[in-house]
Amino acid sequence: MSNDSCNLPLDKDTFGLTCIYGVIFSLGLPSNLLSLWGLYHLGRSGGGGCQLVYILNLLLSDLLQLLTLPLWILYLQGGHRWPYGQLTCELVGYVFYVNVYASVMFLCLIAMDRCLAIVYPLGSRRVRTVRVAAVSGVAVWTLTFLFCLSGLLPSVFDSDRLLCLEQYPVSPRYAHFKITTVVLGFLLPCAILGYTSAHIGVTLRRSPSLSDHERHKIVGILIVITVNFFAVFGPYHLVGGYRRSPGAAEVSALFGKREKHAQEHDPQH
């Protein structure tokens, strides 16, 4: 199946997606700017530490994605016609992937920092510094940019119909890249978040200085963060990885053959 043979009714999702993108942009932009303003004043007062650096980078990643939403809204309102050219289409798609995986990495850094602060409060002082956090932030951005650039940029622009969509079937190189992102961008972070949350929970349970109410509150927050990570990033990575795996193509071909065989033997046909 390809984009040419599929002929999906793209106009059916215009209103819903426009509303969703509009709400996300209207709420997300001022929220991110206010958060950045608050972090700025917190940093000037000398508070926050390395957590401030990680959260700042996370907000910048979200802000980068938010700034692309007006282009997608105009694209939808224009009947899925991208008038800005192939380079802009690929650049906006590239920004999307960079945002996703940079956000995931900074969430992992925040989780590991919290784990070190609670489980090893004294021994982790030498690594929990603003300098180390800044270097880690630069490393995350650099690796994310290079990683996405190495395997991204499939043919996402149809010059004949001005569509800004991924072309199917994708190349084997891009399929392998997407499967790799499922492992490195979802399964590995899931393991990190699960381990740090469990380690923090065990440490808090053994701490005599905390009341049961405080323990339950902190553990509840950790559970909510982990569940939200699964809910937000899970469907995209699991479905996207399956669609691009070799097994998915075989399953699709198998069902296509069965459907064709059933139609050939259907008396109504």
Contacts in CASP RR format, 6 or more apart in sequence:
PFRMAT RR
TARGET T0000
AUTHOR 0000-0000-0000
METHOD contacts of the structure
MODEL  1
MSNDSCNLPLDKDTFGLTCIYGVIFSLGLPSNLLSLWGLYHLGRSGGGGC
QLVYILNLLLSDLLQLLTLPLWILYLQGGHRWPYGQLTCELVGYVFYVNV
YASVMFLCLIAMDRCLAIVYPLGSRRVRTVRVAAVSGVAVWTLTFLFCLS
GLLPSVFDSDRLLCLEQYPVSPRYAHFKITTVVLGFLLPCAILGYTSAHI
GVTLRRSPSLSDHERHKIVGILIVITVNFFAVFGPYHLVGGYRRSPGAAE
VSALFGKREKHAQEHDPQH
1 168 0 8 1.000
1 169 0 8 1.000
1 252 0 8 1.000
2 167 0 8 1.000
2 168 0 8 1.000
2 169 0 8 1.000
3 158 0 8 1.000
3 163 0 8 1.000
3 165 0 8 1.000
3 167 0 8 1.000
3 168 0 8 1.000
6 168 0 8 1.000
10 79 0 8 1.000
10 80 0 8 1.000
10 163 0 8 1.000
11 79 0 8 1.000
11 80 0 8 1.000
13 76 0 8 1.000
14 76 0 8 1.000
14 77 0 8 1.000
14 79 0 8 1.000
14 80 0 8 1.000
17 72 0 8 1.000
17 76 0 8 1.000
18 73 0 8 1.000
18 76 0 8 1.000
18 77 0 8 1.000
21 69 0 8 1.000
21 72 0 8 1.000
21 73 0 8 1.000
21 76 0 8 1.000
22 69 0 8 1.000
22 73 0 8 1.000
24 66 0 8 1.000
24 69 0 8 1.000
25 66 0 8 1.000
25 69 0 8 1.000
25 70 0 8 1.000
25 73 0 8 1.000
28 62 0 8 1.000
28 66 0 8 1.000
29 63 0 8 1.000
29 66 0 8 1.000
32 59 0 8 1.000
32 62 0 8 1.000
32 63 0 8 1.000
32 66 0 8 1.000
33 63 0 8 1.000
35 55 0 8 1.000
35 59 0 8 1.000
36 56 0 8 1.000
36 59 0 8 1.000
36 60 0 8 1.000
36 63 0 8 1.000
39 52 0 8 1.000
39 55 0 8 1.000
39 56 0 8 1.000
39 59 0 8 1.000
42 48 0 8 1.000
42 52 0 8 1.000
43 49 0 8 1.000
43 52 0 8 1.000
49 129 0 8 1.000
49 130 0 8 1.000
49 133 0 8 1.000
50 113 0 8 1.000
50 128 0 8 1.000
50 129 0 8 1.000
50 130 0 8 1.000
50 132 0 8 1.000
50 133 0 8 1.000
51 110 0 8 1.000
51 113 0 8 1.000
51 114 0 8 1.000
51 133 0 8 1.000
52 130 0 8 1.000
52 133 0 8 1.000
53 130 0 8 1.000
53 133 0 8 1.000
53 134 0 8 1.000
53 136 0 8 1.000
53 137 0 8 1.000
54 106 0 8 1.000
54 109 0 8 1.000
54 110 0 8 1.000
54 113 0 8 1.000
54 133 0 8 1.000
54 136 0 8 1.000
54 137 0 8 1.000
55 106 0 8 1.000
55 110 0 8 1.000
57 102 0 8 1.000
57 106 0 8 1.000
57 137 0 8 1.000
57 140 0 8 1.000
57 141 0 8 1.000
58 103 0 8 1.000
58 106 0 8 1.000
58 107 0 8 1.000
58 110 0 8 1.000
61 98 0 8 1.000
61 99 0 8 1.000
61 102 0 8 1.000
61 103 0 8 1.000
61 106 0 8 1.000
62 99 0 8 1.000
62 103 0 8 1.000
64 95 0 8 1.000
64 98 0 8 1.000
64 99 0 8 1.000
65 95 0 8 1.000
65 96 0 8 1.000
65 99 0 8 1.000
68 92 0 8 1.000
68 93 0 8 1.000
68 95 0 8 1.000
68 96 0 8 1.000
71 84 0 8 1.000
71 88 0 8 1.000
71 92 0 8 1.000
72 92 0 8 1.000
75 81 0 8 1.000
75 82 0 8 1.000
75 164 0 8 1.000
80 162 0 8 1.000
80 163 0 8 1.000
80 164 0 8 1.000
80 165 0 8 1.000
81 161 0 8 1.000
81 162 0 8 1.000
81 163 0 8 1.000
82 88 0 8 1.000
82 89 0 8 1.000
82 157 0 8 1.000
82 162 0 8 1.000
82 163 0 8 1.000
82 164 0 8 1.000
83 162 0 8 1.000
85 157 0 8 1.000
86 157 0 8 1.000
86 159 0 8 1.000
89 156 0 8 1.000
89 157 0 8 1.000
89 164 0 8 1.000
90 153 0 8 1.000
90 156 0 8 1.000
90 157 0 8 1.000
92 164 0 8 1.000
93 152 0 8 1.000
93 156 0 8 1.000
94 148 0 8 1.000
94 149 0 8 1.000
94 152 0 8 1.000
94 153 0 8 1.000
97 148 0 8 1.000
97 152 0 8 1.000
97 181 0 8 1.000
98 144 0 8 1.000
98 145 0 8 1.000
98 148 0 8 1.000
100 233 0 8 1.000
100 236 0 8 1.000
101 144 0 8 1.000
101 147 0 8 1.000
101 148 0 8 1.000
101 181 0 8 1.000
101 185 0 8 1.000
102 140 0 8 1.000
102 141 0 8 1.000
102 144 0 8 1.000
104 185 0 8 1.000
104 186 0 8 1.000
104 189 0 8 1.000
104 233 0 8 1.000
105 140 0 8 1.000
105 144 0 8 1.000
105 189 0 8 1.000
106 137 0 8 1.000
106 140 0 8 1.000
107 189 0 8 1.000
107 193 0 8 1.000
107 229 0 8 1.000
108 189 0 8 1.000
108 192 0 8 1.000
108 193 0 8 1.000
109 133 0 8 1.000
109 136 0 8 1.000
109 137 0 8 1.000
109 140 0 8 1.000
111 192 0 8 1.000
111 193 0 8 1.000
111 196 0 8 1.000
111 197 0 8 1.000
111 225 0 8 1.000
112 192 0 8 1.000
112 196 0 8 1.000
113 128 0 8 1.000
113 133 0 8 1.000
114 196 0 8 1.000
114 200 0 8 1.000
115 196 0 8 1.000
115 199 0 8 1.000
115 200 0 8 1.000
116 124 0 8 1.000
116 127 0 8 1.000
116 128 0 8 1.000
117 124 0 8 1.000
117 128 0 8 1.000
118 200 0 8 1.000
118 203 0 8 1.000
118 204 0 8 1.000
119 199 0 8 1.000
119 200 0 8 1.000
119 203 0 8 1.000
147 184 0 8 1.000
150 177 0 8 1.000
151 173 0 8 1.000
151 174 0 8 1.000
151 177 0 8 1.000
152 174 0 8 1.000
152 177 0 8 1.000
154 166 0 8 1.000
154 167 0 8 1.000
154 170 0 8 1.000
154 171 0 8 1.000
154 174 0 8 1.000
155 166 0 8 1.000
155 167 0 8 1.000
156 164 0 8 1.000
156 165 0 8 1.000
156 166 0 8 1.000
156 167 0 8 1.000
157 163 0 8 1.000
157 164 0 8 1.000
158 164 0 8 1.000
158 165 0 8 1.000
158 167 0 8 1.000
169 249 0 8 1.000
170 178 0 8 1.000
170 244 0 8 1.000
174 244 0 8 1.000
175 244 0 8 1.000
175 245 0 8 1.000
175 246 0 8 1.000
178 240 0 8 1.000
178 241 0 8 1.000
178 244 0 8 1.000
179 241 0 8 1.000
179 244 0 8 1.000
179 245 0 8 1.000
181 237 0 8 1.000
181 241 0 8 1.000
182 237 0 8 1.000
182 238 0 8 1.000
182 240 0 8 1.000
182 241 0 8 1.000
185 233 0 8 1.000
185 237 0 8 1.000
186 233 0 8 1.000
186 234 0 8 1.000
186 237 0 8 1.000
186 238 0 8 1.000
189 229 0 8 1.000
189 233 0 8 1.000
190 229 0 8 1.000
190 230 0 8 1.000
193 225 0 8 1.000
193 226 0 8 1.000
193 229 0 8 1.000
194 226 0 8 1.000
197 222 0 8 1.000
197 223 0 8 1.000
197 225 0 8 1.000
197 226 0 8 1.000
200 218 0 8 1.000
200 219 0 8 1.000
200 222 0 8 1.000
201 215 0 8 1.000
201 218 0 8 1.000
201 219 0 8 1.000
201 222 0 8 1.000
204 210 0 8 1.000
204 215 0 8 1.000
204 218 0 8 1.000
204 219 0 8 1.000
205 215 0 8 1.000
207 215 0 8 1.000
210 218 0 8 1.000
241 248 0 8 1.000
242 248 0 8 1.000
263 269 0 8 1.000
END
